[in-house]
Amino acid sequence: MKKAMNEAVLVSQCISGFLNDYAPKHKTGSQHTIKSYKTTLEIYIKYLEREKKITPAQLDWNCFDKQYIEDWLVWLVSERNNKPETCNVRMASLREFLKYAADKNIQVLSVYQNSTTIKKKKCSKNMRCRSLKFK
């Protein structure tokens, strides 16, 4: 239990560092982008809590496993009625966080790399969706 609690603290510290330090100072000056990152992480954590019964105190890096993320993307469409474009923006935000986390903690590198194999949702043919690329 103590190990899980410690990992939950590390995950939450990483989220805080990403949102409060890295994103605004090193990634973007746009408050809209930072808000998108924050909203994405809030939605993902609430999804884990409601659908997977994983409380914030139980968070660990396994909670960002590829299968959880793919299930979340399906849930975004089925339960929140999100369009593919929105899902792609959410996925890009989550992936950016995982990239940051992997830079901070080498144990997260495989989680980040697995997230990069998740395919983008197909969008209608408009410029915004076609120009959105996952890095």
Residue frames relative to the residue before (quaternion, step in Angstrom):
aa qw qx qy qz dx dy dz
M 1.0000 0.0000 0.0000 0.0000 0.00 0.00 0.00
K 0.6631 0.5160 -0.3150 0.4414 3.57 0.92 -0.90
K 0.6254 0.5346 -0.3404 0.4552 3.60 1.01 -0.78
A 0.6524 0.5056 -0.3104 0.4715 3.59 0.94 -0.91
M 0.6427 0.5212 -0.3189 0.4621 3.58 0.97 -0.84
N 0.6574 0.5020 -0.3140 0.4661 3.59 0.95 -0.85
E 0.6589 0.4940 -0.3192 0.4690 3.58 0.95 -0.79
A 0.6081 0.5398 -0.3522 0.4634 3.61 1.04 -0.69
V 0.6369 0.5128 -0.3242 0.4758 3.58 1.01 -0.75
L 0.6552 0.5102 -0.3125 0.4612 3.58 0.96 -0.84
V 0.6389 0.5117 -0.3241 0.4743 3.59 0.99 -0.82
S 0.6865 0.4784 -0.2942 0.4619 3.59 0.84 -0.93
Q 0.6277 0.5146 -0.3409 0.4743 3.62 1.05 -0.66
C 0.6356 0.5230 -0.3217 0.4679 3.55 1.05 -0.76
I 0.6287 0.5192 -0.3269 0.4777 3.59 0.99 -0.81
S 0.6638 0.5078 -0.2999 0.4599 3.56 0.90 -0.94
G 0.6629 0.5045 -0.3038 0.4624 3.58 0.92 -0.88
F 0.6391 0.5304 -0.3153 0.4591 3.55 1.03 -0.82
L 0.7461 0.4295 -0.2278 0.4551 3.58 0.77 -1.05
N 0.7800 0.3885 -0.1834 0.4550 3.56 0.92 -0.90
D 0.7813 0.2963 -0.1624 0.5248 3.58 1.12 -0.53
Y 0.7609 0.4211 -0.2363 0.4334 3.56 0.44 -1.22
A 0.7103 0.4756 -0.2891 0.4310 3.60 0.62 -1.09
P 0.7420 0.4078 -0.2769 0.4544 3.64 0.67 -0.90
K 0.7450 0.4223 -0.2355 0.4595 3.62 1.00 -0.70
H 0.8202 0.2687 -0.1063 0.4937 3.58 0.99 -0.79
K 0.7294 0.4338 -0.2403 0.4712 3.58 1.11 -0.55
T 0.8033 -0.1337 0.1552 0.5592 3.56 0.72 -1.05
G 0.3446 -0.7090 0.5718 0.2271 3.51 -1.22 0.51
S 0.5292 0.6612 -0.3867 0.3650 3.55 1.32 -0.16
Q 0.3952 -0.7172 0.5279 0.2253 3.55 -0.75 1.07
H 0.5958 0.5682 -0.3619 0.4372 3.59 1.13 -0.57
T 0.6599 0.4949 -0.3046 0.4763 3.58 0.97 -0.84
I 0.6494 0.5058 -0.3163 0.4716 3.58 0.93 -0.86
K 0.6373 0.5112 -0.3252 0.4762 3.58 1.01 -0.78
S 0.6320 0.5275 -0.3282 0.4633 3.59 1.01 -0.75
Y 0.6304 0.5202 -0.3292 0.4729 3.59 0.98 -0.83
K 0.6789 0.5006 -0.2873 0.4538 3.56 0.86 -1.01
T 0.6622 0.5079 -0.3026 0.4604 3.57 0.89 -0.94
T 0.6348 0.5354 -0.3259 0.4518 3.57 0.96 -0.87
L 0.6900 0.4669 -0.2889 0.4716 3.59 0.82 -0.94
E 0.6228 0.5268 -0.3422 0.4664 3.61 1.03 -0.71
I 0.6654 0.4934 -0.3057 0.4694 3.59 0.89 -0.92
Y 0.6632 0.5113 -0.3135 0.4477 3.58 0.91 -0.88
I 0.6775 0.4796 -0.2967 0.4722 3.60 0.89 -0.87
K 0.6396 0.5013 -0.3285 0.4814 3.61 1.02 -0.72
Y 0.6038 0.5436 -0.3444 0.4705 3.59 1.08 -0.72
L 0.6602 0.5050 -0.3137 0.4590 3.59 0.85 -0.94
E 0.6712 0.5067 -0.2924 0.4553 3.56 0.96 -0.87
R 0.7468 0.4196 -0.2307 0.4615 3.60 0.77 -1.00
E 0.7881 0.3600 -0.1679 0.4702 3.57 0.81 -1.00
K 0.7790 0.3110 -0.1592 0.5206 3.59 1.02 -0.77
K 0.3742 -0.7641 0.4475 0.2755 3.57 1.36 -0.05
I 0.4344 0.6475 -0.4839 0.3974 3.55 1.04 0.89
T 0.2620 -0.7857 0.5423 0.1412 3.56 -0.44 1.19
P 0.6571 -0.4996 0.3656 0.4302 3.61 -1.18 0.33
A 0.6378 0.5273 -0.3292 0.4548 3.61 1.07 -0.63
Q 0.6974 0.4492 -0.2640 0.4921 3.60 1.24 -0.37
L 0.3916 0.7416 -0.4716 0.2724 3.58 1.26 -0.03
D 0.1259 0.7364 -0.6626 0.0536 3.50 -1.15 0.77
W 0.7064 -0.4707 0.3009 0.4347 3.58 -1.21 0.11
N 0.5534 0.5967 -0.3963 0.4251 3.60 1.19 -0.36
C 0.5720 0.5978 -0.3713 0.4213 3.60 1.19 -0.44
F 0.6895 0.4291 -0.2701 0.5172 3.58 1.27 -0.26
D 0.2537 0.7868 -0.5058 0.2464 3.52 1.27 0.56
K 0.6560 -0.5479 0.3585 0.3756 3.55 -1.13 0.70
Q 0.6699 0.5081 -0.3146 0.4405 3.61 0.88 -0.87
Y 0.6215 0.5221 -0.3391 0.4756 3.61 1.03 -0.74
I 0.6736 0.4966 -0.3012 0.4570 3.57 0.90 -0.90
E 0.6534 0.5015 -0.3184 0.4692 3.59 0.94 -0.82
D 0.6307 0.5146 -0.3263 0.4805 3.59 1.03 -0.76
W 0.6307 0.5414 -0.3165 0.4571 3.57 1.03 -0.81
L 0.6509 0.5154 -0.3152 0.4597 3.58 0.94 -0.85
V 0.6266 0.5075 -0.3280 0.4921 3.59 1.05 -0.74
W 0.6517 0.5236 -0.3000 0.4595 3.57 0.96 -0.91
L 0.6101 0.5562 -0.3558 0.4380 3.61 1.01 -0.77
V 0.6866 0.4616 -0.2757 0.4895 3.57 1.01 -0.82
S 0.7527 0.4362 -0.2341 0.4340 3.58 0.71 -1.06
E 0.7861 0.3377 -0.1746 0.4874 3.61 0.91 -0.84
R 0.7662 0.3261 -0.1773 0.5246 3.58 1.05 -0.70
N 0.3615 -0.7679 0.4576 0.2651 3.57 1.33 -0.05
N 0.2634 0.7716 -0.5312 0.2306 3.58 1.03 0.80
K 0.4439 -0.6699 0.5341 0.2626 3.53 -1.12 0.76
P 0.6785 -0.4929 0.3417 0.4242 3.60 -1.19 0.39
E 0.6179 0.5563 -0.3456 0.4350 3.59 1.00 -0.78
T 0.6607 0.4978 -0.2979 0.4764 3.57 0.96 -0.88
C 0.6339 0.5243 -0.3271 0.4651 3.58 0.96 -0.83
N 0.6600 0.5095 -0.3090 0.4575 3.57 0.97 -0.81
V 0.6318 0.5067 -0.3272 0.4869 3.58 1.04 -0.72
R 0.6460 0.5134 -0.3170 0.4676 3.59 0.94 -0.87
M 0.6643 0.5013 -0.3058 0.4624 3.58 0.93 -0.90
A 0.6376 0.5217 -0.3272 0.4629 3.59 0.97 -0.80
S 0.6466 0.5119 -0.3131 0.4709 3.59 1.01 -0.80
L 0.6634 0.4920 -0.3052 0.4741 3.58 0.89 -0.91
R 0.6509 0.5130 -0.3140 0.4632 3.57 0.96 -0.85
E 0.6251 0.5302 -0.3412 0.4601 3.61 0.99 -0.74
F 0.6340 0.5128 -0.3248 0.4791 3.58 1.02 -0.78
L 0.6797 0.4910 -0.2994 0.4553 3.59 0.86 -0.92
K 0.5990 0.5427 -0.3541 0.4704 3.59 1.10 -0.62
Y 0.6401 0.5102 -0.3070 0.4855 3.56 0.98 -0.89
A 0.6673 0.5075 -0.3021 0.4537 3.59 0.87 -0.96
A 0.6475 0.5141 -0.3155 0.4656 3.60 1.01 -0.80
D 0.6272 0.5239 -0.3353 0.4687 3.59 1.08 -0.65
K 0.7018 0.4599 -0.2540 0.4810 3.57 1.12 -0.69
N 0.8027 0.1210 -0.0127 0.5838 3.58 1.10 -0.75
I 0.3871 -0.7651 0.4678 0.2142 3.57 -0.33 1.24
Q 0.5879 0.5871 -0.3680 0.4175 3.61 1.14 -0.50
V 0.6563 0.5062 -0.3004 0.4720 3.58 1.21 -0.40
L 0.4381 0.7340 -0.4392 0.2764 3.59 1.24 -0.26
S 0.6803 0.4739 -0.3119 0.4641 3.63 0.86 -0.83
V 0.5987 0.5459 -0.3602 0.4624 3.60 1.09 -0.63
Y 0.6615 0.4933 -0.3006 0.4783 3.57 0.92 -0.91
Q 0.6756 0.5000 -0.3070 0.4464 3.58 0.82 -0.95
N 0.6350 0.5111 -0.3316 0.4749 3.60 1.02 -0.71
S 0.6330 0.5338 -0.3408 0.4453 3.59 1.02 -0.72
T 0.6338 0.5442 -0.3415 0.4306 3.59 1.09 -0.57
T 0.6362 0.5275 -0.3371 0.4510 3.60 1.22 -0.25
I 0.5119 0.6231 -0.4295 0.4064 3.60 1.26 -0.05
K 0.3790 -0.7581 0.4919 0.1994 3.52 -0.68 1.13
K 0.5515 -0.5933 0.4936 0.3166 3.47 -1.29 0.66
K 0.4760 -0.6422 0.5117 0.3149 3.57 -1.10 0.65
K 0.5029 -0.6407 0.4882 0.3134 3.56 -1.08 0.74
C 0.1775 -0.7965 0.5761 0.0472 3.52 -0.93 1.02
S 0.5951 -0.5027 0.4612 0.4248 3.49 -1.33 0.18
K 0.5652 -0.6317 0.4150 0.3305 3.55 -1.15 0.52
N 0.3325 0.6923 -0.5845 0.2617 3.51 -0.06 1.32
M 0.6769 -0.5385 0.3213 0.3854 3.55 -1.14 0.54
R 0.6457 0.5453 -0.3422 0.4106 3.59 0.89 -0.85
C 0.7075 0.4562 -0.2782 0.4626 3.55 0.79 -0.96
R 0.6593 0.5104 -0.3186 0.4510 3.58 0.93 -0.80
S 0.7024 0.4641 -0.2834 0.4592 3.57 1.03 -0.66
L 0.5568 0.5953 -0.3976 0.4213 3.62 1.21 -0.28
K 0.0211 0.8022 -0.5942 0.0547 3.56 -0.62 1.15
F 0.3536 -0.6916 0.5843 0.2352 3.53 -1.11 0.73
K 0.2010 -0.7794 0.5833 0.1090 3.53 -0.94 0.89
